Amino acid sequence: MIKLNVLDYAVVDEGRSPAEALNETAALCKKAEALGYHRFWIAEHHDVSAFASSSPEMLMMHLLGQTDSIRLGSGGVMIPHYSPLKVAENFRMLETLHPGRVDLGFGNTIGTKIVNKAMNETRPRKQRYEENISDIVKYVTNTDDADHRFNDLTANPAGGTNPEMWMLSTSVKSAMTAARLGVGYVFGLFPYASKDKMAVGREAIRVYRENFQPSAVMEKPMVMAAPFVVAADTEEEADRLADALGLWLLGKDNFSEFDRMPSVETAVDYPYTETDRKRIEDNRTRMIVGDKKVAAAGLSSIAGTLDVDELLIIPLIPGAGNRAHALDLIASELKISNN
């Protein structure tokens, strides 16, 4: 049976506060654990008022303390903004306190121009992504490497287990990088509207599996695929929720048009242009939308077509109750269990 995981954004819905959103994420994580989901990951977003997930590591620590067995992860830490040593220390701390339950997912999205400038205004050079990942693997595992420029450094607290590491990606090039560095690979079906993404995904995953080199954080190749999933009791209700997600994905003014996740009612009343409608139609390629049977069939099709080990579902829809119900529907139809 394929393992199912959840990626959450700590969504701040209309009429809700960021504090309420964080509590709703904690409740969703506990529900995911009770239903038998394997991992619960937190996205990283900056300067987006509708998402309270600016610091995945801090929220992970909170959620680890409120759960017993589900793995907690970042989906992901945006490596270009941070010191590799500090990233390693954060995740060594998490792993030491909660051994065997921590995932370090990472990516290289730099965000908007102002976010990137604020994050990096004092850095002397453009960061080298693959070098940074290699450094993090070295520090997380405290591997002895006489050729490394900082081999005498130790990432504390040191310990006997290591967090798993996963690269979030949409390309064949980064799949090769993940394989070379011996980390897990997450192919994102959700970031871009594209009709050929399944073909790209098949090729990326083939390249990754064929070239994987075992490491101290991953002994064998492991692959996830990550789609938006909009599941509801009926296809009509799923379509309504997907329209709200479609409105959000227009992303006008660097996602500042709305300071909260748009509701179904806001989506119904929005004055769409023809360009908006075309973009929303295109963005349906980023989603699985339907009742529990349609959603489960779509997930099963992705898993089979791409040959993945796990699925990372993203229920980015308005309403904490709707997000929780989507997890219920998928768990029941795909018959996952925490036993």
PyMOL commands that set and color helices and strands:
alter all, ss='L'
color gray80, all
select helices_A, chain A and resi 18-35+56-66+79-81+84-97+113-120+129-141+172-181+197-211+235-249+252-255+264-269+274-286+292-306+320-334
alter helices_A, ss='H'
color red, helices_A
select strands_A, chain A and resi 3-8+39-42+71-74+77-78+102-107+164-169+184-188+223-226+228-231+287-290+310-313
alter strands_A, ss='S'
color yellow, strands_A
deselect
rebuild
show_as cartoon
